[in-house]
Amino acid sequence: MSTTVQQIGNHTWQLQVSGILKKAELDAEQAVARLAIERVGKIKVLLKLEAFQGWEKGADWGDVSFAADCGDDIERIAIVGEPRWEGEALMFTGAGIRRTPVKFFTLEEEALARAWLEKDAE
């Protein structure tokens, strides 16, 4: 599994995930996001799931401290991936529960995802 995070705009960050997402790797990427939020304020996130195989089994995915601490500092989350991951990815990111708008796009719709991220808040 590999995760990479990079800044792709003034306040927009891309988290790319491939293989199986491990809890320790997500924790490390969330630490990067915390620093970005401290430095630039509110951010937008493009979550790209490429060759994604799911979440590490047996990990404690119930830790929601990052969402509780930083959730309101994330303006939008666009998820790009294979359609079979849509339901689980939306649930994992708290779509419908958190204030932050979260939207899923297919791999072919990445350009639409990027445009949606950059739109003014609705």
PEMOTA-V84941 format. One record per backbone hydrogen bond with DSSP energy under -0.5 kcal/mol. CO is the residue of the C=O (numbers start at 0). NH is the residue of the N-H. E is the energy in kcal/mol with one decimal. If there is no record, write none. Layout:
CO | NH | E
CO | NH | E
//
This chain:
1 | 17 | -2.1
3 | 15 | -2.9
5 | 13 | -3.1
10 | 43 | -2.8
11 | 7 | -2.7
11 | 8 | -1.3
12 | 45 | -2.8
13 | 5 | -2.1
13 | 15 | -0.6
14 | 47 | -2.6
15 | 3 | -1.9
16 | 49 | -2.3
17 | 1 | -1.8
18 | 20 | -0.5
18 | 52 | -3.1
18 | 53 | -0.7
20 | 55 | -2.9
21 | 25 | -2.2
22 | 26 | -2.7
23 | 27 | -1.8
24 | 28 | -2.1
25 | 29 | -2.5
26 | 30 | -1.8
27 | 31 | -1.4
28 | 32 | -2.1
29 | 33 | -2.4
30 | 34 | -1.8
31 | 35 | -2.2
32 | 36 | -2.6
33 | 37 | -2.3
34 | 38 | -1.9
35 | 39 | -3.3
35 | 40 | -0.5
36 | 40 | -1.9
42 | 74 | -3.2
42 | 75 | -0.6
43 | 12 | -2.7
44 | 46 | -0.6
44 | 77 | -2.7
45 | 14 | -2.7
45 | 47 | -0.7
46 | 48 | -0.6
46 | 79 | -3.1
47 | 16 | -3.2
47 | 49 | -0.8
50 | 18 | -1.9
53 | 20 | -3.1
55 | 58 | -0.9
58 | 60 | -1.4
59 | 62 | -0.8
61 | 63 | -0.8
63 | 67 | -2.5
64 | 68 | -2.8
65 | 69 | -3.2
66 | 70 | -1.7
69 | 72 | -2.0
70 | 73 | -1.3
72 | 42 | -2.6
72 | 74 | -0.6
74 | 100 | -0.9
75 | 44 | -2.5
76 | 78 | -0.5
76 | 102 | -2.2
77 | 46 | -3.2
78 | 104 | -3.2
79 | 48 | -3.4
80 | 106 | -0.7
81 | 84 | -2.3
82 | 85 | -1.6
84 | 88 | -2.9
85 | 89 | -2.5
86 | 90 | -2.1
87 | 91 | -2.8
88 | 92 | -1.9
89 | 94 | -2.5
90 | 93 | -1.1
93 | 96 | -2.3
93 | 97 | -2.3
100 | 76 | -2.3
102 | 78 | -2.9
104 | 80 | -2.2
105 | 108 | -1.5
106 | 109 | -1.1
108 | 112 | -2.2
109 | 113 | -2.5
110 | 114 | -2.2
111 | 115 | -2.6
112 | 116 | -2.2
113 | 117 | -1.5
114 | 118 | -0.8
115 | 118 | -0.7
//
